[in-house]
């Protein structure tokens, strides 16, 4: 049978080989003691296998406080473990329980992080994956190749009435924006019921599309209980929308996959809660593994933070995340990386230099909404920044050549740029 292989970064106070065997046993046929029925025949078919160990450094302090070591040393390694797909079949929750599950509670580990997952081609083919992806989202928005999709988030996050949100969308649409989304905190509030907001916003978007031929993609936040999510999804479809946003960590793999499988809307995967899964250097899951699970579930767009972002994540991590979304494996269907978190046009230059791609959804909230010339000028400034970055201009040259970008530099950048 074909096997799925996972790579872990581990830290253990014991011999690395012994700890790896515990990992494999605990997450397949074994437990802390030999039990009747655990025959050699059963183990040969269902037991996980340690495929490879790469021993790294040894340290004197554990990654997780409170641990103890017989010799005061903690050994780190990369460990590859494989499972037969017979163990879980085409069941994503069972797969995640196998790859992560109780591992984080085992006393043999003072640190453990799931780094990546390799899926056999035939296993991945059982999932449809993204229905739209990069090419589909470009087609839905009319955004041409050669530049990112430019997007923003409605701010203030919560509190605007539907007509205020619609008025903002009209301004942004007339400025040529490609994408707008609800904030993840905005679901259905007392002064902005979901259906009323959809009606108001889609009236603006549909009128603009009828007049210009360009339909702005608006990601309505449908995150909710399963039945309510399905109703909200249908309401967006009936209103002429093209996208729905799901807070994927909040609703889970099964609910996300159920919505993605409907296939009528592009699904914007918001990863709020990501920090609790990843921020510790030796605990949780790394983005290459994380995005593959959500790709199988079917999301089309996935957040990756951004260069010089407002959060804790390093630029190197962001660049790796973008590359993993654009890697066609599994399914041969790349995801659209969503660059956000304290972005404005100034980061376009370093983003392009380090990734050499424009297959991005580049979002700025305050970077558009707080532009000195207003939201429309904020959209223009981002378009100018990316045109300049791809053309090889420096930020200083672009600030002199493009008035709106120059204004954003005065507001956000305070030349000279610290990143250049």
Secondary structure by P-SEA (a helix, b strand, c coil): cbbbbbbbbccccccaaaaaaaaaaaaccccccccccccaaaaacccccccbbbbcccccccccccccccccbbbbbbbbbbbbcccccccaaaaaaaacccccccccccbbbbcccccccccccccccccccaaaaaaaaccccccccccccccccccccaaaaaaaaaaaaaaccccccccccccccccccaaaaaaaaaaaaaaaaaaccbbbbbbccccccaaaaaaaaaaaaaacccbbbbccccccaaaaaaaaacccbbbbbbbcccccccccccccccaaaaaaaaaaacccccccccccccccccaaaaaaaaaaaaccccccccccccccccccccaaaaaaaaccccccbbbbccccccccccaaaaaaaaaaaaaaaaacccaaaaaaacaaaaaaaacccccccccc
